[in-house]
Structures are given as structure tokens and as C-alpha cells.
Amino acid sequence: MEFASSSSSKHQRWIHDVFINFRGEDTRRKFVSHLHYAFSNAGVNTFFDEQNLVKGMQLQELMRAVEGSQIAIVVFSKTYTESTWCLEELEKIIKCHETQGQSVLPVFYDIDPSDVRHQKGEFGKALEEAAQKSYSGEQLKHALSRWGRALTKASGITGWDVRNFRNEAELAKQIVNRVQTLLDYEVLSITEFPVGLDSRVQEVMGFIEKRSTQVCTIGIWGMGGSGKTTLAKAIYNQIHHRGYVTEILNGCGLCADIGIPVLIERSLIKVEKKNKLGMHPLLQEMGREIIRENSRKEPGKHSRLWFQKDVVEVLTKNTGTEAIEGLVLKMHLTSIDCFKADSFEKLKRLRLLQLDHVQLAGNYGYLSKELRWICWKGFPSNYLPNNFDMEDVIAIDLKHSHLRFVWKQPQVLGSLKVLNLSHSRYLIETPDFSTLPSLEQLILKDCPSLRKVHNSIGDLCNIVLINFKDCTGLSNLPREIYKLKSLKTFILSGCSKIDTLEEDIAQMESLTTLIAENTAVKKVPFSIVRSKCIGYISLCGFEGLARNVFPSIIQSWVSPTMNPLFRIRPFCGTSCSLVSMDTQNNILGDLAPILRSLSNLRSVLVQCETEVQLSKQVKTILVEDVVNFKEFGISKHHLRSYLIGIGSYKQNCNILNDIISEVTFSSLALPLSTIPELFILAIDKENIK
């Protein structure tokens, strides 16, 4: 279900991400506290009324907290209607939902949704008793009518029934994911209240900025639990966000590379929640007042327009001028107002345009050719008109659009670096990327109708981020996507129909982050562990830093038992689908009699305690068993030479590499096609003598 966003300037800055409305100590102690903890871990700012009422918080203060929250989660339970406070909160939540676009997510905790919707049974009886304690006569009827309407409205919104989940942890995770989608998080979540983080982040950022023309490798050393990961995420988020803003402002002719660090240093702006650049409200108001005082009665002469009343006046009366460089207009989702495109004709220097649910009729050619940033939430058309000149646009953000296709005919946008079409529920296919040579970020989150990714995606030589999260209709990726040598972050989470990642993924030589949980992919590509840059993986149940998860991934390839003799014997005389073998506790020479059954062998796990043992084992494989491989007809298609290094095992891999080179090229002169595909080194460095 789609939820509206606020059109009032009063609510453009939310105080909280989430307000949790619930009743009862039992509900709080069990489900709600777990949900609050999950939100905290995900970096979601939550108003959780745990002890505030006991401390004397007034209902009026709770109402302000409701108003200041972007999302309200209502937890209905059997005792919910016993509390008039809960019911008053709920009434306020529904009002905010209808007037300012607050999102509402109901949770039915051990209660039938129909009991809530129709106020029947014990639930309805408790509602009447609670009302009778506080009201009588006409006021009683009015209270029951108000609360009944709020309960019916809230329970009619798509939510969750706890009874449909195996456990509460699974439900909490799903709720957190939904909230993050609504908040449109684009960054890594960090601790909610990090102590002393900012100073350390700024120290590292200062180090990076001094070497802005160089490639930097930063190591963070410390004890477990000391905050290394939190610090790394915060640094990544600042670089990601500031890079995005810097690109746009530089495109406007401003020296943002210099200006932004200076403003941060002077505490005039700061990186806030969700990594938005923020300014103190007093400074912001002072800046706005300076703009207004130049021409208080003629908003069309202001350099920036953000008050809805001023913007509507300028567009309806056609009083805009070349002075306007930035314009913001946020309409309600249900607004039927429509503006004429020619009202933008005089705004020839307009560079920054932000519209929410705005209907625009007429020739889009009237829009400024100086535009650098276009953010149009809920873009109303099925495709972008060809006369919409975006030749110099750097970022296009059309979240929640009605697009089915991006363009009818490919448009050459040589400056475009960011394309965000997230939550465009009707989008069928991506654009032709051959005309977008500078594209760096492609964000198509939650586009459930997306069926096709254009083959030209392989032409994007500058792309660093691709995000297809929750594109549930996407069933395959073009083979060309694996040619992206510049890609650093690849997100496929929630693409439930994608069942294969090709071995060609190793060609993505710059890939550092691969996130692909909740897909149909059943097997981690063998080649992924050969990646030189990969740092973080979430795939097939494996999640974490690559150096930590690679050993588990490799172990999964040689499961289910560590004894190859025990594991291989059942395959003899059958179709023989074994692809991996583990030699750590066996003499390889003893395996020759059963090699006939290993026609699909692709990997060998070598685990030793000393360099001497390692040498002996590998030479046994290469000198004795490779000959047997050839003799027993193992497919050459599967016998390729790959060497894998895992984190701190680099030195040991060098040892292995030397042995392989010495034996294969000096002693046997065997072609590479006869060497097993994977020599997986799993050696504890502490035991190397």
C-alpha cells in the first residue's frame, strides 16, 4: 500500500522516524521491546513510550511526538481498547495519516484483524467500557464514533498478523525492512546513539581530503566490539553522501569540494541522520530571511522558492523570473491541482527542481535547460517526454513515479551520474544505457514490474553502484552486466526470482560489496572467492566481511563430511555429481582407486599445518593424481587452474603458487587445463613453521 508524504513545510523535518503505539506491559515486554531493539540496531530513530507516562508525560506531549513521526506502528492486542490514551493516540495517528501523509503500519498481536475492524467480541466490549469510564451522554456516543472510525481505518491498512509468522524475530525483521523502504535508506545503518563517533569520523575524513587525488587504503585496528565497524560505516556514509551532493553543486558552478568541508569545519552545516547535510534551524531561517528581504512582495524575484504559497502564486500567475535558481513544491498525494508547463518559461536559470506529486500539463520544453538536479516524486506520466531537455542534468530522482518506460526513444545524457527510479511500481524495463556514458549510480529499488535489464548495461564504464533491491519481477540478468569492471556495490536483495549468479562475476574486478539475500540463488559462484577487492558479502545465508565468511563458503562446497572416502563411496557406479573433495586428513595417493567416479571434480580442499606438509600434499595432487585424472577421463572442461587467497592466508597462497608453478611447468609441463579448478588453502597461519 502506498502512503502519502507531507506537503506542509511544518512537517518537512521529522523528529522521529517511527512512533510505536501499543497497550500493556505484557506486549511491551515481549514483542514491542524486541521490535524497538531491532529498530535501534538498524539505526531507525524510534519514539518508544516505555516509561514516559509514569514520569508524568502529558497526552499533549505524546500528540506532538505522534505529529513529529514519519511512520506510526500500531500494535493491536486483546487489551488495546482498555486504554483511552492508546485510542486518543490512534485517533491522532489517523488524522496525521490523512492530512500530512504519515505512514501507518498495523500489527495484530494475538488478535483477529476482523475483531479490530468491527470492534466485536471482548475487544469491542472493552472499548465500550473504556469510553463509559470517561464519557457519558452525547460525548460517549461521539467518543465511540471517533474511536470506532480510527480502529476501522487503521485495521483496513495492510499490515502483519503475528499468527502468520514462525516467531516474533522473523516478524520484527520484516517490519524493519518495510520501515527502511519507506524511509528510503540509501546508506549503512549505524548505532542510534554513537558516543564520540563524530570526532573520529572527521579525523579520518580530514586524512582522506588531504589525499583527494590519491587512492587511499584505510585500516582500522582495535579489539572486538570497540566500534571499528560502526566507524567504517559512518565514514562510508559520509563519503557516499558528500560525493553525491558535491557532484550536483559542482555542476551548478559551485566549488563544493572546498566549500562543504569549510562549512562543516565552521559548524555551519553537519552530516545528520541518514547522512543528509543539515543546518541549524536558526541559521536556515536567517538564510531564508536574507533571500526574502530583497523582494518581500514579489516572490518571483527570489533566487530560491520553497514556501508552497509563494511557489503556487508564481506558477499560477506566471510571475517567475530568471532570478529563480531553485524551486521546491510539495503537493499532497491526492492533490488534483495541475500547473501549466509554460509557467516555467521565464525560469531560464533554474538549476535545482524538487516536486512532489505535481501535475504538469503542456510542453516540457519550457523547463530550464540549465537543470542539474531533478527530483520529482510521483512523476505522473508513463514515460519522460522527448522534449524534456535534460542534456546537462547530473542527477535524476523519480521515486514513486508512474513510469512504464523511461523514454520512448533513447536520450543522450552525457552528464547524468545518478538515476534513481525506486518504488516505480509500473516500470517494465530499464532504459538503453548506451546513451548514458557517465552514469555512476543506478538505483531501482522496489520496482516489482521490472522484467528486463537492457543489455547495454555492460557499456557503463563508470558505474560504481547498482541497486535492484526488491525487484521481485526480475528473473534474470544480462550476461553483459558481469563486464562492469568499475562496479563496487551490487545489491540484489529481495529479487526472489533471480536464481543464478554466473561465474563471470569474477570479471567485476572492482566489486567490494555484494548483497543478495532473499533471492533464489542456491550456490555461491566458485569464482567469487578469487575476487581481489571483495570486502562484504551477503549471499546464500553467508553474511559478513569476506575474510570472515570465505572459509565458511569454501567449507560448504566440501560438505557434508570431512572424510572424502566416506563421502565419495556412495557416488561410485552412479551418475557421479561430486564437485568437491577434502584431502585434509587423507593421503592423496590412497584415493587413486576411486578417481574413476569423480568425472565432475572441480575443487580440492588442501588443509595442512606446515609448509612441508603443504608442499607434499600439493605435489601429490599435481604429480600423481593429475595423471590419474587424465587416465580416468575426467572432463577437461572442469579442470582449470585457479588459486584462492583468503585474508591473512596470502603468504601461504604464495607458497602454494610457487609449488604449482614449479611442478606443472618444470617437472610435468602439464597444460593448465589438466589442473583442478580450485586449490583452496585453509591453513592456520599460527601453525606455519
PyMOL commands that set and color helices and strands:
alter all, ss='L'
color gray80, all
select helices_A, chain A and resi 9-11+25-41+59-67+80-82+84-100+113-118+121-134+137-155+162-164+168-183+197-210+228-251+256-265+273-275+281-293+299-301+308-317+341-344+364-366+433-435+455-459+479-483+503-507+526-530+546-557+564-571+588-597+611-631+636-638+647-667+672-674+685-687
alter helices_A, ss='H'
color red, helices_A
select strands_A, chain A and resi 16-21+46-48+69-76+103-108+160-161+270-271+277-278+304-305+326-330+338-340+352-356+359-361+373-377+395-397+418-420+441-443+465-467+489-491+513-516+536-539+542-545+580-582+603-606+642-644+678-681
alter strands_A, ss='S'
color yellow, strands_A
deselect
rebuild
show_as cartoon
